[in-house]
Structures are given as C-alpha cells and as structure tokens.
Amino acid sequence: MAILVSMVAISANAGTHTITGGYAHSFGEDTDLNGLGIQYNYGFDNSPWGIISTVTVTGDEEHNAAGYDNGEAVKSKDTMGYASITGGASYQVADPVCLYAVAGVARGAGKSELPGDYLWDNGDDSITVRRTGFVYGAGTQFTVYKRLTFTTGVENTHFKDFGNLTTINIGAGWKF
C-alpha cells in the first residue's frame, strides 16, 4: 500500500519512472525458493539521484520423510515462504545504467504438516515457525532499446535461529 501511495504521489511530478518485474530465487542452508520480484524507481529531474522500492515474494512446497510407521516412510508436507519490502537510493551512472542500494524488512515462514493421525513430538499435526529480519541489497537497472529496462539485484537477510537467506532478482520492464 505504501508503494502504491508513493507511486501516485510521485507520478504527479515530472521525473522518470521505471517499473520492472521478474523472477526471484531465494537460497540458503536447506532452502531453495522461487517467486517474483518487483521494482519501482523514480529518478528526479535534472539529477542523477532517485528513490527505489522493491517487493520480493518467494516460496516452495516439498514432501519429506518425517519418520517411519511399520517400515514405511511417513512424509510431511513442508511449506516455506519469504517476503521482503525495501526502499533506498538510486544513482544514474550513465544514460543506460542505474545503480541502487536498498534496505528494509523481510519475513520468513515455514510450516511442516503430518498426514492423517500422525503427530509431532509437541502433540500437534503441524509446526509453524515465523521470523522477521533486516534485509539489505543492491542492484542495477540497464535501459537498452529506447525504454526497455532490465534489472538485476541481490538482497540478503539474516533470520535469528535460521541463518542467512540470499535472494537474486532478474527482471524486465519499462522506463517512462
């Protein structure tokens, strides 16, 4: 919502706007998530500086052996997700190249569910863990043919008890 309000407020001004979106991949220890990344960059008139905001959402679902019952594996359904929202500064290095740095907040969650009447040691059929962390990142936006723009970026988050999660964004969009 904050990004939408910012976009509407800024769109009344004359600067340049770049909107890109594309593939996002998050990885860490025992984690491999796929999803979507979106970036909005506003470049100020008569200045190489601008502001940028990003939103990233990734997730995955797996079935893993959680134990055995009469010699047969009992598989858990494991769902993992990651989302981040960041804001920061952008700098137009040359006409086609813009660099950016961002910081913000990220949320990671994991849920493991057992089938049927099976229960975890805590007596429940599912376990859910959520963590919030600080996220920081950097990237480039490269405008090629007229206004067609490509984005590459990386962000890193540290979650307490879970370690680091790195996310790579690759996308395309339009500058107007």
C-alpha angles and dihedrals in degrees: 000000000000090000092051092050090048091050093051093046093047095043089069087066123076104239125113123282126204122187120183135168137176150116122348125191123190122193139173139133106335090346129114115163132171130199148108137314126194127189131189119191126186116194117201119235115262092003135092089220128093144155126251136191128192137193122194129184124179134165148157142192125213139172114225135177107262098175144312135276117191090340095309123112117249108213124210123210106233119194121186130183141178132190132175138179121195142171134192150124131309128199126199102222095179134348095281100028128074124174124200142187124197142180133187146116132309134193125206126188137179132187129186119193129188122213127245118340097344118122135194119239090269091062096251128111091226140036122205126191125183129184134181121207146169115265128198132176151155138212151154136249116203120192111206125165107026101303103347106124131193123201131201122178144158130206131186129204131184116208119195111249092007106062129217129346120193122198127196121199125198120177151140135224148138136288118210 
